[in-house]
Amino acid sequence: MRLVGRTPANEILTASEVAAWLDQNIETVQRAAKSGRLPARRIGKEWRFLRELVAETRGLRIRRSAPVDESDFPRTKEWTVRSEANQGRLPGWREGQRWRFSREELIEFMRTDEPEDRTRYDRRESRSSAS
């Protein structure tokens, strides 16, 4: 296993963070996520990656860093989280006007593979079905 120098501190990563970590272009990372070559889940229109799964897939060892305050754990906009949870695509429960999430449930959600994530919001799919 290779040892990576600048391991991202966050447990859930954005496509740009994975691209910087793996020294790849962001479009390459997004294509790999869409094709299933890189484990990822879509939250709204954005890809999110679980750091441990990316490292495991690429044969990397993670350097443990100091814990990060992840109060915004899914690391997405609040309206995106609300929309995804309302549609049942994100595990959570409602308390008043806010959605609450269990860290363990979100990690398990990120570990599961959902093929629909790869085609949701695909412009080419919607054009071909409209023809």
Secondary structure, 3 states (H helix, E strand, C coil): CEECCCCCCCCEEEHHHHHHHHCCCHHHHHHHHHHCCCCCEEECCEEEEEHHHHHHHHCEECCCCCCCCCCCCCCCCHHHHHHHHHCCCCCCEEECCEEECCHHHHHHHHHCCCCHHHHCCCHHHHHHHHC
